[in-house]
Amino acid sequence: MIVFPLLVSVALAVLVAIAATNYRHFPRLRPQPPPRDAASPAVSVLIPARNEASIIGATLEALLAQQYPNLEILVLDDRSDDGTADVVAAVARRHPQVRLLCGCELPPGWTGKNWACSQLGEAARGDLLVFTDADVRWQPGALCSLVAAADTLDADLLTVWPTQITQSWGERLTVPLMAQAVLAYLPVRLAHDFYHPLAAAANGQCMAFRRPAYAAIGGHAAVRGAIVEDVQLAQRIKAAGLHLRMADGAGLVQCRMYAGGRAAIDGYTKNILAGHGNRLSLLALSTLFHWSLFLLPWVWLAAGWAWTLPGWPGWPLLLVAAGVTVRGLTAYATRQRVGDALLLPVSVLIFTFIAARAVWWREHYGGVIWKGRVIHGT
């Protein structure tokens, strides 16, 4: 019986060490002045948009205000039915940097976003291709900071982790776990310097490719059926011997990933199985891992008087503190609410429900449901 809490103790110590190291060394965007025309690479900001009429206008205005001298903005309307194309067209009439593309019919074997991004990549003229979502919020100077970071870090792919805006309790208990998975589970130096593709992570909300690197890995066509295409693109960059770099948005690049708890649960249900290689065994092991590290120590602390394990209450209290430290440190590093770390067991239970729901979706629909489509992806 003593072996299990020992293993949990070692695992939590490793996660605390990784989170602390990443907190110190994870690159962060820094405000930069606009570059001179001659010194600036041509940048194409590429936005796939499906039913984004309520936000796409503000996104475009924020990008146009970036003061970047060599910029084009392409928006592909993915057959929206809410007036998205009309909003983009109105902006494009006033600003020649903006172009509206109308998406072609989705071919077999493609997911909608990958098909949209592939069309955008083919139409882009820039040296740096910045794929981003319609709901990403670009603060003043953000684009200049991104371009400077890509150059400084010698990135063939720079993936930026936007500062996540969370409002409802459902968002607060789910969305920040994405930052925890990166900052506490993957040492940034391993992601940057170790050759193996499995040491890779990416965030599709903001990915900047050097054009030759994007072409070398086959672009989005190479991951046409992928649901977590961002990670697969990052893995292909590393497999090709190119440079993957990660950076924190540091408030300059922000995103409200999901508008409400229901949307957050739907979004994570879409991604969770694909994020585990579509392997039920791996998803089950991941669930067991998170129960062991972040839930069972609380149970031991609360009910340990009835168990025969030594060390109660000090040992489980130490394990609880370690788990809270992991969650709190990653929250602090990414500008989330540190106090929500105390609710980590609730987050674990929510993700257990999400995992079960994802399995149910696959069994009943053969895929995942997203924006009115059933996606049979990988």
N, C-alpha and C positions, 0 to 999 in steps of 0.2 A: 504493500500500500504506500510505502514511503517513496517509492520510485516515481510515481506520478507527480506529486507536488515538487519533487526535485527537478523533473523535466520541465514543468511549467516555470519554475524559478529561473532555470537556465535560459529558456526561450524568451521570457520577459526581459531578462538582463540584456540579451542580445538586441532586442527591439529598442530598448531604452538607449543603448549605445549607438545604434544606427540612427535613431531619431536625433540624438544630440549631435552626432557628427554631421548629419545632413543639415541640421539647423545652422551650423557654422559654415559649411562649405557649399551649400546649394546656391547656384547663381541666381541673382535677382535682377530684374530690369532696373535700370537707373535712368533718371531724366537726362535727356540729351538735347542739345540745341539742333535746329534743322541743319542738315549738311549743305555744303555748296553744291551747285548743279553738277559740276565736273566730277565731284567726288562721290556722287550718290548713284548706286545701282538702280536700274529701273525696277520698280516694285509693282506687282500685280496682286491686288487684294481680291480674293475669289470667294464669293458667298453663294452657296446653294440655299434657295429660299422656297419653302412650301408653306403657304398660308401664314405669312409673316407680315401682313399689312399693318398690324397694330404697332410694330416696332421697327420695321425696315427703314422707314424714313429717318428716324432719329439716329439709327446706326450709320446711315450714309452721311448725314450731316456731321456726325462726330468724326468720321474718316476724312471728310473733305476739309475739316478744320485742323488736320494734323500738321499742316505746313511742310509736308514732304514734297520736294520739288519735282520728282520724277515718278509719278503715281498714276496708275489706272485702277479703276474699281469695276469689277465685273460681277453682276448679279444674274444668276440663272433662276428663272421662275419655273419651278418644278410642278407645272400644271395646277397652280393654286386656284381656288374658287372664292377667294375673299378680297380680290382687288390688289394683291401684292404687285402684280405687273404694272398696274396703273400708278401706284405710288412711286415705283422705281422709274417709270417712264417720265413722270413729272419732274423728278430730280435730274434725270439725264438731260432733259431739255434745257435746264439751267446750267448744267455742269458737264462739259464735254469729257471730263475724266471718267464719268460714269457710263457704263454700257449695260443694256438689258439684253439678256439672251433668253430665248424661249426653249425650254427643254424638249427634247425629242422623246418619243414613246420609249418606255422602259423595255430594254431587250430581255430575253430570258436569261436567267442566271445572274442577273445584277441586282443589288439592292439600290433603292432610289437615291440615297446620298452618294454612293460611289459613282453611279452613272452621271449624276449632276456634276460631281467634282471632276470626272474625266472630261466632260464637255468643256468645263471651265478651263482646265489645264490646257486643252488643245487650242482654245481661243486666246489664251493669255499671251502677252508680248514681253513680259518683264523678265529680268534676270533672276529675281527672287519671287517665288510663288507663295503667297501667304493665303492658305486655306483657313477660313474662319466661319463661324456660325453667325446667323442674323441677330442673335440675342447677345452677342459679345459687345461690351461697352468699352469704347476706346477713349481713355482720358487724354487730355492735351499732352502731346509729346510721346505718346505710347508707341506710335509707329516708328519714330526716329530711334527710340530706345531699343525696339526689337531689331531693327536693321543693324544698329551698332553692336548689339549683343551677338547677333549671328556672325558678324565680322570678327569681333574680339575672341569668341569661342571657337572660331574656325569650323562652323557648323555646316554640314551638308543638309542636315535637318535640324532645325531648332524648334522644339515643341515648348510652348509656353503654357504654364498652368495658371489660368486666370484666377484672380481673387474671387471666390464664390460668394454671391449675395444670397443669404438665406433669411427668410422671414417667418414662415410658419414653423410650427414644431416639427411637422413631418420633414421639412427640408433640413432643419437643424440637426435632426437625429440620423440623417442618411447622407446628405451631400458631403459633409466634411470627412466622411470615412474614405472618400477617394483620395484626399490628401494624405490621410494616415497610411493608406496602402502604398503610396509612393515613398513618403518620407521616412516611414518606419520599417519598411520591408525591403527596399532597394537602395543600397548605398550609391550615392550619385557618382562617385568615382568609378564604381563598378560599371554603371550604365555608360559612362563616358569612355572608359579606357579598356574594359574587358571586351574581347572580340566576340564572345558568344552571343547569338541573337536573343537567347532567353533573358539576358541581362538588359532588357529594353522596356521602356514604357513611353507612352505618348498620350497627348490629349488632343482629340480632333477639334476642339473648340478653337485652337490656334496652332497651326503647323506651318513653318516657313521652310521651303525647300529651295536650294540652289537648283536652277533649271537643269543643268547636266545630271545632277544626282537624281532628280525626279524621273528623268528619261531613262537613266541607267537601271532603275529598279522596276521599270515598266509602268510607272504611274499608278493611278487607281484601277486601271484595267487588270493589273496583277493581283488585286484583292477584290475583284468585282463582286463576289458573293459574300464578303466578310461583313459581319455585324460590328465587330470591334476592329474596323479597318485601320484605325490610328496605330494600334499596337502592332498590327501585322506590317504596316508600312515602316515603322521604326525597326522592326526585326529585319526587314529586307535591306534597310540601309546598312545595318551592322553586318549582315551576311555578305553584302557587296564590298565590305572593307571600307565603307564611308563613315563619316563622323556624325554620330547622334549626340546632340546636346539638349539639355533640359534647363529651363529657367522658370522661376516664380514670377508671376505677373506683378507682384508687389503693389497692388492697388492701381497700377497704370492700365492694366488689362483686366477687366472685370466681367463677370457673367452671372446672371441669375439663371442657373441651369434648369431649374424646374419651378413653375409657378404654382406652388402648393404641394402638400404632402402626397395627394393622390398621384399627381404628375411625377413626383420623385419616385414613388413606388413603381409606377408603370415603366419609367425610364430604366431603373435598375433591374426590373424584371426582364426587360428587353436584352440587357447586356450581360447579366450575370453568368448564364450558361456559356455564352461565347467567350467570356473572359476566363473561363475555366476549360477552354479547349473543347467545349461541347461534350465533356466527359462527366457523366454522373458520379463516377467514383471520385474524381478530383473535387467536384463540388461538395460531396459528402465529407471528404477529408478536410476541406477548407472550413466547413461548418463546424466540424468537431474541433478543429484547431481554435476557432474563435470562441467556442463555448468553453474550452479548457482554459484559455488564457484570460478571458474577459468576463466570464459569467460564473463559472464554478468557484473561483476564489471568494466571490460575494456570498455564494450559498454556504461555503465552508465557514466563512466568518459569522454568518447569521445563525447557522445551526450546528457549528462544530462541537458544541457541548455534548451532542448526542453521538459523536463519532469517536473512534479510538485512535485517530491520527494524532501524533505528538505535535507540539508547537502551537496549539491554539491558545489564545487568539492572535499571538504575535505574528506567526508565519502567514496565515491568510491575510492579515491586515497589511503585511509587507507586499504580498502579491497584488492585493487590491490597489495599493498605492502605486505600484509599478505600472499596472494597467492604466490607471488614471494619468500617470506621468506621460506615457506614450501618447495617449489621446490628447492631453492638454498641451504637450510640447508641439505636436504637429498642428494643433489648432492655433497656437500662438504664432508659429512660424508663417501661417497662411492667413492671418488676420480673421480667424473665426472666434467664436465665444469660448473662452477657456473653461468657464464654469460648466459648459455642457459635457465636459469630460466625465463628470460624475454620473451622467446618464448613459454611459457606455453599455451597461448590460441591456438597457432598453433597445439601443441600436442593434445589438447582437440579435435580440429576439425579432426585431423588425426584419433584419436581413435573413433570418431563418425562414420567416414567412415569405420573403421575396424569392428565396431559393426554391421553396416548395411550389410557389405559384409559377415560377419559370418551368419547372418540370411538368406541372399540370398543363400549361400552355402547349408545350411540345407534344404531350401525349394527345391532347384534344384538337389542336389546330395544325400540328406538324411544323410549327415555327413560332415566331413571336409576333405580337400585334403592335404596330406603331403608325400613328398618323393615318389611321383608317386602312392600313395595308397589313396583310399577313406576310411576313418576311421569312422566306425559307433560306436563311443564310448560314454561314459557317462561323 
